[in-house]
């Protein structure tokens, strides 16, 4: 059975919106897109190459799917470790409104995630990977469907934008399993799902 991993980029104040470019995601008037670009370096590239090297299938939210589909099919270099995987591996997009998904091979998931995702993991050889897809990540977290979480935190505060864990997120505990820092100062933390938080007191 495959595992489900999420890889996401966040600012110091938890914003995950529009990391890759000014026009990537302008919902709610967000005008700070592209905030990760100045921090790209070889360390970041090596980490992402290792992530994509484990992929068996991609699971994406509708907006992220549309952003990816608008760019990655134009990258035809067979030696590009990211484009080659995105363009060839099965892609599953979670949406109740999409009528068609033309970036082959793609499948639209419209059903109950609590049933669909375990079945997808069961039939996938390798990781089922989520990239970005904030609202989908929230739904997966709600149903305890995440196995591994990679959080890349950038040394910048944005002050506005959609956050990875907004108010009302399900209380969830993770076990820290790996850490590294890139030459440009991006911290990369890896966590495994550990269930619900435990609570205590420092009082005597």
C-alpha positions as CSV (number, residue, x, y, z in Angstrom):
1,X,0.0,0.0,0.0
2,X,1.4,3.4,-1.0
3,X,1.7,6.4,1.4
4,X,0.2,9.8,0.9
5,X,2.6,12.7,1.2
6,X,2.0,16.5,1.1
7,X,4.8,18.9,0.1
8,X,3.9,22.5,0.7
9,X,5.7,25.9,0.8
10,X,4.8,28.4,3.6
11,X,5.9,31.8,4.8
12,X,6.9,32.4,8.4
13,X,3.3,33.4,9.1
14,X,1.9,30.3,7.5
15,X,0.8,31.6,4.1
16,X,0.9,29.1,1.3
17,X,-0.9,31.2,-1.5
18,X,0.8,32.0,-4.8
19,X,4.4,30.8,-4.1
20,X,5.4,30.3,-7.7
21,X,4.5,33.5,-9.5
22,X,2.6,36.8,-9.4
23,X,-0.4,35.5,-11.5
24,X,-0.4,32.0,-10.0
25,X,-3.2,32.5,-7.4
26,X,-4.8,35.9,-7.0
27,X,-7.8,34.9,-5.0
28,X,-9.2,37.6,-2.7
29,X,-6.9,40.1,-4.3
30,X,-3.6,38.4,-3.3
31,X,-0.8,40.4,-5.0
32,X,2.3,39.0,-3.4
33,X,2.7,35.9,-5.6
34,X,6.1,34.5,-6.4
35,X,7.6,34.9,-2.9
36,X,9.5,31.6,-3.0
37,X,11.4,32.4,-6.2
38,X,14.3,34.5,-4.7
39,X,15.2,31.5,-2.5
40,X,15.5,28.8,-5.2
41,X,19.0,27.1,-5.1
42,X,20.6,23.8,-5.6
43,X,19.7,22.5,-2.2
44,X,16.0,23.1,-2.9
45,X,16.4,21.4,-6.3
46,X,18.0,18.3,-4.8
47,X,15.3,18.0,-2.2
48,X,12.5,18.3,-4.8
49,X,14.2,15.8,-7.1
50,X,14.2,13.3,-4.2
51,X,10.5,13.9,-3.5
52,X,9.5,13.4,-7.2
53,X,11.7,10.4,-7.4
54,X,9.3,8.5,-5.0
55,X,6.0,9.4,-6.8
56,X,3.6,6.9,-8.0
57,X,0.6,9.2,-8.6
58,X,-0.4,12.8,-8.0
59,X,-3.4,14.0,-6.1
60,X,-4.3,17.6,-6.7
61,X,-6.9,20.1,-5.9
62,X,-8.7,21.7,-8.9
63,X,-6.8,25.1,-8.8
64,X,-3.4,23.5,-8.4
65,X,-4.2,21.1,-11.2
66,X,-5.1,23.9,-13.5
67,X,-2.0,25.9,-12.6
68,X,0.2,22.8,-13.2
69,X,-1.6,21.8,-16.4
70,X,-1.0,25.3,-17.8
71,X,2.8,25.0,-17.4
72,X,4.3,21.5,-17.1
73,X,3.1,20.0,-20.4
74,X,5.1,22.7,-22.1
75,X,8.3,21.3,-20.5
76,X,9.2,18.5,-22.9
77,X,12.8,17.7,-21.7
78,X,12.7,14.0,-20.8
79,X,15.5,14.5,-18.4
80,X,13.7,17.1,-16.3
81,X,13.0,15.1,-13.1
82,X,9.8,17.0,-12.2
83,X,8.2,17.6,-15.6
84,X,8.9,14.0,-16.7
85,X,7.0,12.7,-13.6
86,X,4.2,15.2,-13.7
87,X,3.5,14.6,-17.4
88,X,3.7,10.8,-17.3
89,X,2.3,9.6,-13.9
90,X,-1.4,9.3,-13.1
91,X,-3.0,12.5,-11.9
92,X,-6.1,12.5,-9.8
93,X,-7.9,15.9,-9.3
94,X,-10.5,16.3,-6.6
95,X,-13.4,18.5,-7.8
96,X,-17.1,18.5,-7.9
97,X,-17.3,21.1,-10.6
98,X,-14.8,20.1,-13.3
99,X,-16.3,18.5,-16.4
100,X,-13.1,17.2,-17.9
101,X,-9.4,16.9,-17.2
102,X,-7.4,16.9,-20.4
103,X,-3.8,16.6,-19.0
104,X,-3.3,12.9,-19.6
105,X,-3.4,10.6,-17.7
106,X,-5.9,12.4,-15.4
107,X,-8.9,11.2,-13.5
108,X,-11.5,13.4,-11.7
109,X,-12.4,12.3,-8.1
110,X,-15.9,13.4,-7.1
111,X,-16.7,10.9,-4.4
112,X,-16.1,10.6,-0.6
113,X,-12.4,11.2,0.1
114,X,-12.5,8.9,3.1
115,X,-13.3,6.0,0.8
116,X,-11.6,7.1,-2.5
117,X,-8.1,8.0,-1.0
118,X,-7.4,4.7,0.8
119,X,-8.4,2.8,-2.3
120,X,-6.1,5.1,-4.4
121,X,-3.2,4.4,-2.0
122,X,-3.9,0.7,-2.1
123,X,-3.5,0.5,-5.9
124,X,-0.6,2.9,-6.2
125,X,3.0,1.7,-6.4
126,X,4.9,4.5,-4.8
127,X,3.8,7.6,-3.0
128,X,0.5,9.4,-3.7
129,X,1.8,13.0,-3.7
130,X,-0.1,16.2,-3.0
131,X,1.7,19.5,-3.9
132,X,0.1,22.8,-2.8
133,X,-3.6,22.2,-2.9
134,X,-4.4,23.9,0.4
135,X,-8.1,23.1,0.6
136,X,-7.6,19.5,-0.4
137,X,-4.9,19.3,2.3
138,X,-7.4,20.5,4.9
139,X,-9.9,17.8,3.9
140,X,-7.2,15.1,4.0
141,X,-6.1,16.2,7.4
142,X,-9.7,16.2,8.6
143,X,-10.0,12.5,7.7
144,X,-6.5,11.5,8.9
145,X,-5.5,10.5,5.4
146,X,-2.0,12.1,5.5
147,X,1.0,9.9,6.1
148,X,3.9,12.3,5.5
149,X,4.1,16.1,5.6
150,X,7.0,18.1,4.1
151,X,6.8,21.7,5.1
152,X,9.3,24.1,3.5
153,X,9.3,27.4,5.5
154,X,10.6,30.5,3.8
155,X,12.2,33.4,5.7
156,X,9.6,35.9,4.8
157,X,6.4,37.3,6.4
158,X,3.6,38.1,4.0
159,X,0.9,39.4,6.3
160,X,-2.0,38.1,4.2
161,X,-3.1,35.2,2.1
162,X,-4.5,31.7,2.5
163,X,-2.8,29.7,5.2
164,X,-1.8,26.1,5.4
165,X,-3.6,25.6,8.8
166,X,-6.4,28.2,9.1
167,X,-8.6,28.7,12.2
168,X,-10.7,25.6,12.7
169,X,-8.1,23.0,11.5
170,X,-8.5,19.6,13.1
171,X,-6.1,19.3,16.1
172,X,-3.5,16.8,14.9
173,X,-0.1,15.6,16.2
174,X,2.8,14.8,14.0
175,X,6.2,13.0,14.7
176,X,9.2,14.9,13.4
177,X,11.4,12.6,11.3
178,X,13.8,14.8,9.3
179,X,15.1,18.4,9.0
180,X,17.5,20.3,6.8
181,X,18.1,23.9,5.7
182,X,19.0,25.2,2.3
183,X,21.8,27.6,1.5
184,X,19.2,30.4,1.0
185,X,17.7,29.8,4.5
186,X,14.6,27.7,3.7
187,X,14.0,25.1,6.5
188,X,12.6,21.8,5.3
189,X,10.8,19.8,8.0
190,X,9.4,16.3,7.5
191,X,6.6,14.9,9.8
192,X,4.7,11.6,10.1
193,X,1.1,11.5,11.3
194,X,0.9,10.6,15.0
195,X,-2.8,11.0,15.8
196,X,-4.3,13.5,18.2
197,X,-2.4,16.0,20.4
198,X,-1.8,15.2,24.0
199,X,-2.1,17.9,26.7
200,X,-0.7,18.6,30.1
201,X,0.4,21.3,32.5
202,X,3.6,22.8,33.8
203,X,2.0,23.4,37.1
204,X,3.1,21.5,40.2
